[in-house]
């Protein structure tokens, strides 16, 4: 063991806030026949060498012999071992490739730290994930949305030492599936519908006066610290325990998704707040138009909802918050409002309620009716929900593990809602308790399963202040903020127009390049030099956060297709890249034209009402 090396490695880990992995337990290393090291892992009494005790180099070569290193790839390495396989991946992989190293056994990790230099597997290419499964998932989730990582998912390669198959075979299958789900969720979240983003922009600014007048959620930060909050969703299991929910009224925050409004009304339960995130008119028409909203129920949601919904709450209290991580919302928050209304709210109204409960400090946070799956016979929602249906078995259905271990049918959206929820719970390093009192539906990593009756008896034991009493009435319109919104929109319109002009020029360049290749009028070196001009457009998009929100879907799809081509420079590759880039330029031109026109329409409406 090298004490100097261990102290140096410890200091490096401290710089990245990973010092919690240090422990005194570790294995004794042995020399191998080829001059390397190995150690014996105790697997339930069976001794397993972590690396070959005869020829480590040959073992590593065999491990990676079938990998195509001519492609940019994401390597998921299960097990740090003594790092020999990781160093070889660093040496052989392309500059843009990334390496995720996962180690859940701290005794193995501490053996590495006492015998190897962690700087040898450092650098921008390598990401280290240590700890239990929840911690690993949370940290991976914080990285995958990056434009330098997500396109690599098309070439995602697990790398597993033979010894780790023996030690962690089933665990590796489980966490590999969760990582795959994280990537699918990231792509789902990214979106590729520019029209939908334009609708979001239009709704945000149609409701800009309401947003400016609305009190900021900042007034409620930690106001319900260590008080229970119950997020009520419309899953089919809600029918099992809706009768119990009324007993929690006044003793827990009852936060309702829009789909349970009629169910709660029928059961004489008054929610503290109701949440909506959908930007479509149908959500208002289905859940709000013909339902009575109690005077003491506060509406909470982003200003992306349709104006008719906010009109329904004209004489009631509202809290309009903004979506953290969505650059349009962050732009409105920072450059127009100058406030802090951001919530990391996901993509469902239950996620908004979940985020709000955390924001106000609630503990425990309880889920009711949060099935995120259908029943075994295909029922989608609880009895009184307007959109309740029964789906037939089909190849389009997905399946998730239920709380009793059985596999339940679900759909792509519900599965992604589940992945988001689990990732958010995993990254919460506070002492907050998450309780799944749904009494059915999908199993949720990081939650404690309880019956709602038991939750109420144990945690809902004292009266709490009504949310209605803490939320003030709307403010007067701040005309300065309104005029700032108009100025910012004018600037944004000009940026979209400038980008459109740049893409039109580059489209002509790529069209000419295609002709030159077909006519044999250009060298391969000159071809790839011209292709690099596409990077200028990417740089403009990355520099402007709001513009990237509109174009990130088409840009990411372009990067994924380009990554799948590999790095070999040939005329065939160049022709394929030209096709990809020309489609990208056309998509951006169409998007910029539509967005520029839409902003013009928004400005006309705002100027008329000013």
matplotlib code that plots the C-alpha trace (Angstrom):
import matplotlib.pyplot as plt

x = [0.0, 1.3, 0.3, 1.5, -0.6, -3.6, -3.3, -3.0, -6.1, -8.0, -7.3, -8.4, -11.7, -12.2, -12.0, -15.0, -16.9, -16.5, -14.5, -17.5, -16.2, -13.0, -12.9, -10.3, -11.5, -9.6, -8.1, -4.5, -3.1, -1.0, 1.6, 0.5, 2.7, 2.9, 4.0, 0.7, -1.5, -4.8, -6.7, -9.1, -12.7, -14.7, -18.0, -20.0, -17.0, -15.9, -12.6, -12.7, -9.7, -10.7, -8.1, -6.3, -3.4, -1.5, -1.9, -3.8, -2.9, -4.3, -7.5, -8.1, -7.3, -9.9, -12.4, -12.3, -11.3, -14.7, -15.2, -15.1, -13.0, -13.5, -16.8, -17.5, -19.0, -20.2, -18.6, -20.4, -17.8, -19.1, -16.3, -13.2, -11.0, -7.4, -8.2, -6.3, -9.3, -10.2, -6.7, -6.9, -10.3, -8.9, -6.0, -7.9, -11.2, -11.9, -11.5, -15.3, -16.0, -16.9, -16.4, -18.8, -17.1, -19.5, -18.4, -20.8, -18.4, -16.4, -14.0, -12.9, -12.7, -10.5, -8.2, -7.8, -7.2, -4.3, -2.6, -3.3, -3.1, -6.6, -5.2, -4.5, -8.2, -9.1, -9.6, -12.7, -13.3, -14.0, -16.9, -16.7, -19.9, -19.5, -21.9, -25.3, -27.7, -29.8, -26.7, -25.2, -28.5, -28.9, -25.4, -25.7, -29.0, -27.3, -24.9, -26.8, -28.7, -25.4, -24.9, -21.5, -23.0, -26.6, -25.6, -23.3, -26.2, -26.5, -23.1, -23.5, -21.2, -21.2, -17.7, -17.7, -14.7, -15.3, -15.0, -17.8, -20.2, -19.7, -20.0, -22.7, -24.4, -28.0, -27.3, -25.6, -28.6, -30.9, -28.8, -28.0, -31.8, -32.3, -29.5, -31.2, -34.4, -32.7, -31.5, -35.0, -36.4, -33.9, -34.8, -38.5, -37.9, -35.9, -38.8, -38.7, -41.9, -41.1, -44.8, -45.4, -42.5, -44.0, -47.4, -45.6, -44.0, -47.3, -49.1, -46.4, -46.7, -50.5, -50.5, -47.6, -49.8, -51.2, -47.6, -46.4, -49.4, -49.1, -47.3, -44.0, -43.6, -40.7, -43.1, -43.8, -40.2, -40.0, -43.3, -44.4, -41.1, -41.5, -45.3, -46.9, -47.9, -50.0, -49.8, -53.1, -53.1, -55.8, -54.4, -56.9, -55.7, -57.2, -60.5, -59.0, -58.3, -60.1, -62.4, -59.3, -58.1, -60.7, -59.2, -56.0, -57.7, -56.3, -53.5, -51.6, -51.2, -53.5, -52.0, -54.3, -53.5, -56.1, -57.5, -58.8, -60.8, -64.2, -63.2, -62.3, -65.4, -67.6, -66.0, -66.2, -62.5, -61.1, -57.6, -55.2, -54.0, -54.7, -51.9, -51.8, -48.9, -50.6, -50.6, -53.5, -57.1, -58.4, -57.0, -59.1, -62.2, -62.0, -60.9, -61.9, -64.7, -67.6, -66.2, -66.6, -63.4, -63.6, -62.9, -60.1, -58.2, -55.2, -54.2, -50.4, -48.7, -46.7, -48.1, -47.9, -51.5, -54.3, -55.8, -59.3, -57.9, -56.6, -59.9, -61.6, -59.5, -60.1, -61.5, -59.4, -55.8, -53.1, -49.4, -47.7, -44.3, -41.7, -40.0, -36.4, -34.2, -36.4, -34.5, -37.6, -38.9, -35.5, -35.2, -38.6, -37.6, -34.2, -34.5, -38.2, -39.3, -36.0, -37.4, -36.9, -40.0, -38.3, -39.3, -37.8, -41.2, -40.8, -43.5, -46.6, -48.9, -48.0, -44.4, -45.3, -47.1, -44.1, -41.7, -43.9, -44.1, -40.3, -40.0, -42.3, -40.2, -42.9, -41.8, -43.0, -44.0, -46.8, -48.1, -51.7, -53.2, -49.7, -50.0, -48.0, -49.3, -52.6, -54.3, -53.6, -56.8, -55.9, -57.9, -56.1, -57.6, -59.8, -63.5, -64.7, -61.9, -63.2, -60.5, -60.8, -60.5, -59.6, -56.8, -56.3, -53.1, -50.8, -47.2, -47.1, -47.7, -44.7, -44.5, -43.2, -42.8, -45.7, -45.5, -46.3, -43.7, -46.0, -45.5, -48.1, -48.9, -48.1, -47.4, -44.4, -45.5, -46.2, -42.9, -41.1, -43.0, -41.8, -38.2, -38.3, -39.8, -37.2, -34.3, -35.5, -36.0, -32.5, -30.8, -32.5, -29.8, -32.0, -33.7, -37.1, -39.2, -41.0, -44.0, -45.9, -49.5, -50.9, -51.7, -51.1, -49.4, -45.7, -42.9, -41.0, -37.3, -36.6, -40.1, -41.5, -44.7, -47.5, -51.3, -52.8, -54.7, -51.3, -49.8, -52.6, -52.4, -48.6, -48.0, -51.2, -51.5, -51.7, -53.4, -51.5, -52.1, -54.2, -52.3, -55.0, -54.2, -50.6, -51.0, -51.7, -54.1, -52.7, -50.5, -51.1, -49.6, -45.9, -45.9, -42.1, -41.8, -44.5, -42.5, -39.3, -41.1, -41.9, -38.3, -36.9, -39.3, -38.1, -34.5, -35.4, -37.1, -34.1, -31.8, -34.1, -34.0, -30.2, -29.9, -32.2, -30.1, -26.9, -28.5, -29.7, -26.1, -24.8, -27.5, -26.2, -22.6, -23.5, -25.6, -22.5, -20.3, -22.5, -22.2, -18.4, -18.1, -20.3, -18.2, -14.9, -14.0, -12.9, -10.4, -11.4, -9.4, -11.2, -14.6, -14.3, -12.9, -16.1, -18.3, -16.8, -18.6, -21.7, -20.1, -20.7, -24.4, -24.1, -22.1, -24.7, -27.4, -25.5, -24.6, -28.3, -30.2, -33.7, -33.0, -31.5, -34.9, -36.6, -33.9, -32.3, -34.5, -33.5, -29.9, -29.7, -31.2, -28.6, -25.8, -27.1, -27.2, -23.8, -22.3, -23.7, -21.6, -18.4, -15.2, -13.7, -13.2, -14.4, -16.5, -19.3, -19.3, -19.1, -22.2, -24.1, -23.0, -24.1, -27.6, -27.8, -26.5, -28.8, -31.8, -30.7, -30.4, -33.8, -35.3, -33.7, -34.9, -38.5, -38.3, -36.8, -39.4, -42.3, -40.9, -40.2, -43.8, -45.2, -43.2, -44.5, -48.1, -47.4, -45.9, -48.9, -51.3, -49.2, -48.8, -52.6, -53.4, -50.7]
y = [0.0, 3.5, 6.0, 9.0, 7.9, 7.4, 10.8, 12.4, 10.5, 11.5, 15.2, 14.9, 13.3, 16.1, 18.6, 16.9, 16.4, 12.7, 12.2, 10.3, 7.2, 6.9, 4.0, 1.8, -1.5, -2.7, -5.8, -6.8, -6.7, -9.5, -9.4, -11.0, -13.0, -10.2, -7.5, -6.0, -6.4, -8.1, -8.9, -11.5, -10.4, -12.3, -13.2, -14.9, -17.0, -17.6, -16.0, -14.3, -12.5, -9.0, -9.3, -12.3, -13.3, -14.5, -11.9, -8.7, -7.2, -10.1, -10.0, -6.3, -6.9, -9.7, -7.5, -4.7, -6.6, -6.2, -2.5, -0.2, 2.7, 4.7, 5.8, 8.4, 6.3, 6.3, 3.5, 2.4, 0.7, -1.4, -1.7, 0.3, -2.8, -1.6, 0.7, -1.2, -1.5, 2.1, 3.4, 1.3, 2.8, 6.3, 5.5, 3.9, 5.8, 8.9, 12.5, 13.0, 9.6, 9.6, 7.0, 6.5, 4.5, 3.0, 1.4, 0.5, -1.4, 1.0, -1.8, -2.3, 1.5, 1.9, -0.9, 1.1, 4.4, 2.8, 1.3, 3.4, 7.1, 8.3, 11.1, 8.3, 7.8, 11.5, 14.2, 15.5, 12.1, 10.2, 10.5, 8.7, 7.5, 5.9, 4.8, 3.1, 2.8, 5.8, 8.1, 6.7, 7.2, 10.8, 11.7, 10.1, 11.9, 15.2, 14.6, 12.9, 15.9, 17.5, 17.9, 16.3, 13.1, 12.5, 12.0, 9.2, 7.2, 5.9, 4.1, 3.2, 0.3, -1.5, -2.7, -5.3, -7.2, -11.0, -10.9, -8.3, -10.5, -13.1, -10.5, -8.1, -9.8, -9.1, -5.7, -4.7, -5.7, -3.6, -0.4, -0.7, -0.7, 2.3, 4.2, 3.3, 4.6, 7.9, 8.4, 7.7, 10.1, 12.8, 12.4, 12.5, 15.7, 17.2, 17.3, 17.8, 19.8, 23.4, 24.2, 23.1, 25.3, 28.3, 27.6, 27.7, 31.0, 32.5, 31.3, 32.6, 36.1, 36.0, 35.5, 37.9, 40.3, 37.6, 36.4, 39.9, 40.4, 37.0, 36.8, 35.0, 31.6, 33.0, 34.0, 30.3, 29.0, 26.5, 27.6, 24.0, 22.7, 19.2, 19.2, 16.5, 17.1, 14.7, 14.8, 13.4, 12.0, 10.2, 6.7, 3.8, 3.0, 6.2, 4.4, 2.3, 5.1, 8.3, 7.9, 8.2, 11.4, 13.6, 12.8, 14.5, 17.8, 20.6, 18.4, 18.0, 20.0, 18.4, 19.1, 17.9, 17.3, 18.7, 15.2, 14.7, 17.9, 16.1, 13.2, 15.4, 17.5, 14.4, 13.3, 16.7, 17.2, 20.7, 20.6, 23.4, 23.7, 22.4, 22.0, 22.1, 22.2, 21.4, 24.1, 22.7, 23.9, 20.3, 20.2, 23.2, 21.9, 18.5, 19.2, 22.9, 24.2, 22.4, 21.8, 24.0, 25.1, 25.9, 29.5, 28.4, 26.3, 28.0, 27.5, 26.7, 26.2, 27.9, 30.7, 28.3, 27.2, 28.6, 31.9, 30.4, 28.3, 31.4, 33.2, 30.4, 31.6, 35.3, 35.9, 33.3, 33.1, 32.0, 31.3, 31.3, 29.7, 29.1, 26.0, 25.7, 24.2, 25.6, 28.5, 30.5, 30.4, 31.2, 34.2, 35.5, 35.0, 36.6, 39.3, 40.4, 39.7, 39.9, 37.4, 33.7, 31.8, 28.8, 25.2, 22.1, 20.8, 18.0, 17.3, 16.3, 18.3, 15.7, 16.7, 20.4, 19.5, 17.3, 20.2, 22.7, 20.3, 20.1, 23.9, 24.6, 22.2, 19.5, 16.3, 13.6, 13.9, 11.4, 10.1, 9.0, 7.8, 8.1, 4.7, 5.6, 2.3, 0.8, -2.0, -5.6, -5.4, -2.0, 0.6, 3.9, 6.2, 6.1, 5.8, 9.5, 10.9, 12.3, 10.6, 7.2, 4.4, 0.8, -0.1, -3.4, -5.3, -4.3, -4.2, -0.5, -1.1, -1.0, -2.9, -1.8, -3.6, -3.0, -2.5, -6.2, -7.4, -8.1, -6.5, -3.8, -2.3, 1.3, 3.8, 5.8, 9.0, 7.3, 5.5, 8.7, 10.4, 7.5, 7.8, 11.6, 11.0, 8.4, 10.5, 13.5, 11.4, 9.9, 13.3, 14.6, 14.3, 15.8, 13.7, 14.1, 10.9, 9.9, 7.7, 5.8, 5.5, 4.8, 1.2, 0.0, 1.0, 1.1, 0.5, 3.7, 3.6, 5.7, 5.6, 3.8, 1.9, 2.5, 2.5, 6.0, 5.2, 4.5, 7.6, 9.8, 8.2, 8.6, 11.9, 13.9, 14.6, 18.4, 21.3, 23.3, 26.8, 26.8, 27.6, 30.0, 32.1, 32.4, 33.4, 37.1, 38.6, 39.6, 42.7, 45.7, 45.4, 46.6, 48.5, 48.7, 44.8, 44.7, 47.1, 45.1, 42.0, 43.9, 45.0, 41.5, 40.0, 42.5, 41.5, 37.8, 38.3, 39.9, 37.1, 34.5, 36.5, 36.8, 33.0, 32.3, 34.4, 32.6, 29.2, 30.2, 31.1, 27.8, 25.8, 27.2, 26.3, 22.7, 22.4, 23.6, 21.2, 18.3, 19.2, 19.6, 16.1, 14.6, 16.4, 15.4, 19.1, 19.0, 17.1, 15.2, 17.6, 20.6, 18.8, 18.2, 21.7, 23.1, 20.7, 22.2, 25.5, 23.8, 24.3, 28.1, 27.5, 25.3, 27.9, 30.6, 28.2, 27.2, 30.9, 31.9, 29.8, 30.8, 30.0, 26.6, 25.8, 26.0, 24.2, 21.7, 18.8, 19.1, 19.9, 16.8, 14.6, 15.9, 15.2, 11.7, 10.9, 12.3, 10.3, 7.1, 7.7, 7.3, 9.3, 7.8, 10.5, 9.4, 10.9, 8.5, 9.8, 13.4, 12.9, 11.5, 14.5, 16.9, 15.4, 15.7, 19.3, 20.3, 18.9, 20.7, 24.1, 23.6, 22.8, 25.8, 28.1, 26.9, 27.2, 30.7, 31.9, 30.5, 31.8, 35.3, 35.5, 34.3, 36.8, 39.5, 38.4, 38.3, 41.8, 43.2, 41.8, 43.2, 46.6, 46.8, 46.0, 48.3]
z = [0.0, -0.9, 1.8, -0.2, -3.2, -1.0, 0.6, -2.9, -4.2, -1.1, -1.7, -5.3, -4.2, -1.7, -4.5, -6.1, -2.8, -3.0, 0.3, 1.8, -0.1, 2.0, 4.4, 6.2, 4.6, 1.5, -0.1, -0.2, -3.7, -5.2, -8.0, -11.3, -13.6, -16.1, -13.6, -12.8, -9.7, -8.7, -5.5, -4.4, -3.7, -1.1, -2.8, -0.1, 0.9, -2.7, -3.6, -7.0, -8.5, -9.7, -12.6, -14.0, -11.8, -14.9, -17.8, -17.1, -20.5, -22.4, -20.2, -21.0, -24.7, -24.9, -23.0, -25.6, -28.8, -30.5, -29.8, -32.8, -31.6, -34.9, -33.5, -30.8, -28.0, -24.4, -22.4, -19.3, -17.2, -14.4, -11.8, -11.3, -10.4, -10.5, -13.5, -16.2, -18.5, -18.0, -18.9, -22.1, -23.0, -22.5, -24.8, -27.6, -27.7, -29.8, -28.4, -28.2, -26.5, -22.8, -20.1, -17.2, -14.4, -11.9, -8.6, -5.8, -3.6, -1.4, -0.3, -3.9, -4.5, -1.5, -2.7, -5.9, -4.1, -2.1, -5.1, -8.2, -9.2, -9.8, -12.1, -14.6, -15.1, -14.8, -17.4, -19.3, -20.9, -17.6, -15.1, -11.8, -10.1, -6.6, -3.9, -3.7, -6.7, -5.9, -5.6, -8.9, -10.8, -9.5, -10.5, -14.0, -14.5, -13.9, -16.8, -19.6, -21.0, -22.1, -25.8, -25.5, -23.9, -25.2, -28.9, -27.7, -26.5, -30.1, -29.4, -25.8, -24.9, -21.5, -20.4, -17.7, -16.3, -16.1, -12.3, -12.1, -14.0, -11.2, -8.4, -9.6, -12.6, -11.6, -10.2, -13.4, -15.4, -13.1, -13.2, -16.9, -17.5, -15.3, -17.2, -20.5, -19.1, -18.1, -21.7, -23.1, -20.6, -21.6, -25.3, -24.3, -22.3, -25.1, -27.5, -31.2, -31.8, -32.6, -33.1, -29.5, -28.3, -30.2, -28.6, -25.2, -26.0, -27.2, -24.1, -21.8, -23.2, -23.6, -19.8, -19.1, -17.3, -15.0, -14.4, -13.4, -11.1, -9.5, -6.1, -6.3, -4.8, -2.9, -0.1, 0.6, 0.7, 3.6, 5.0, 5.5, 6.8, 8.3, 7.7, 5.6, 2.0, 0.0, -3.8, -5.2, -8.7, -10.8, -11.0, -10.7, -7.2, -5.9, -5.6, -2.8, -0.4, -1.4, 1.6, 3.9, 2.3, 3.9, 7.4, 6.3, 5.4, 7.6, 8.8, 5.6, 2.4, -0.1, -3.5, -6.4, -10.0, -12.4, -13.3, -9.7, -9.4, -9.9, -7.7, -4.8, -5.2, -5.2, -1.9, -0.3, -0.2, -0.7, -1.9, -0.8, -4.4, -7.9, -10.5, -14.3, -16.7, -20.0, -22.6, -24.7, -24.6, -24.1, -20.5, -19.6, -21.3, -19.8, -16.2, -15.5, -17.7, -16.1, -12.6, -9.6, -8.0, -4.3, -3.3, -1.0, -3.6, -5.0, -8.6, -9.1, -12.4, -15.2, -17.4, -20.4, -19.6, -21.8, -20.8, -20.3, -17.4, -15.6, -16.3, -14.4, -11.4, -12.1, -8.6, -6.8, -5.7, -8.1, -8.0, -11.4, -11.3, -14.0, -15.1, -14.0, -16.8, -19.6, -20.9, -22.0, -18.5, -17.0, -19.4, -18.3, -14.7, -14.9, -17.6, -17.3, -13.7, -11.9, -9.4, -8.4, -9.4, -10.7, -9.9, -11.4, -12.3, -14.9, -17.5, -15.6, -13.2, -10.5, -11.0, -10.4, -7.2, -6.2, -6.8, -4.9, -1.9, -1.8, -2.2, 0.8, 2.9, 3.3, 5.0, 4.5, 0.9, 0.2, -3.1, -3.5, -6.8, -8.4, -10.2, -13.3, -14.7, -15.7, -13.8, -15.0, -17.1, -18.6, -16.6, -17.0, -14.3, -11.2, -11.4, -11.6, -13.8, -17.1, -19.2, -17.7, -20.3, -20.7, -23.1, -24.8, -24.8, -27.6, -28.6, -27.9, -24.2, -21.9, -18.5, -15.1, -11.9, -9.5, -5.7, -5.3, -7.8, -10.6, -14.0, -14.9, -18.3, -18.9, -21.7, -22.8, -21.1, -17.7, -17.9, -18.4, -15.5, -13.3, -14.4, -13.6, -10.2, -9.3, -10.5, -8.5, -5.3, -5.8, -6.0, -2.8, -0.1, 2.6, 5.3, 3.5, 3.6, 0.4, 1.0, -1.7, -0.3, -3.7, -2.7, -6.2, -9.4, -10.3, -7.7, -7.2, -6.2, -3.1, -1.6, 1.5, 0.8, 3.3, 3.4, 3.4, 6.7, 8.4, 7.0, 8.3, 11.8, 12.0, 10.3, 10.1, 13.8, 14.1, 12.3, 9.7, 8.2, 5.1, 2.0, 1.0, 4.1, 3.1, -0.5, -1.0, -3.6, -7.0, -7.2, -9.5, -13.0, -13.0, -16.3, -16.3, -16.3, -19.1, -21.3, -20.5, -21.9, -25.1, -25.5, -24.8, -27.4, -30.0, -29.4, -29.6, -32.9, -34.4, -33.2, -35.0, -38.2, -38.1, -37.6, -40.5, -42.8, -41.7, -42.3, -45.8, -46.7, -45.3, -47.1, -50.4, -49.4, -48.7, -51.9, -53.9, -51.9, -52.8, -56.5, -56.3, -54.8, -57.5, -60.2, -58.5, -58.2, -54.5, -52.4, -49.3, -47.1, -48.5, -48.2, -44.5, -44.0, -45.5, -43.5, -40.3, -41.1, -39.6, -36.2, -36.5, -36.5, -33.4, -31.6, -32.3, -30.9, -27.9, -27.1, -27.0, -24.4, -25.5, -29.2, -28.1, -26.5, -29.8, -31.8, -29.4, -30.6, -34.3, -33.3, -31.1, -33.7, -36.2, -33.7, -33.1, -36.8, -37.3, -34.4, -35.9, -39.0, -37.2, -37.6, -40.8, -43.4, -46.8, -49.6, -48.7, -45.1, -46.4, -48.7, -45.7, -43.5, -46.2, -46.3, -42.5, -42.5, -45.3, -43.4, -40.3, -42.1, -43.7, -40.3, -38.6, -41.4, -41.1, -37.3, -37.4, -40.0, -37.9, -34.6, -36.0, -37.3, -34.0, -32.0, -34.3, -33.6, -29.9, -30.0, -31.9, -29.3, -26.4, -28.0, -28.5, -24.9, -23.5]

ax = plt.figure().add_subplot(projection="3d")
ax.plot(x, y, z, "-o")
ax.set_aspect("equal")
plt.show()
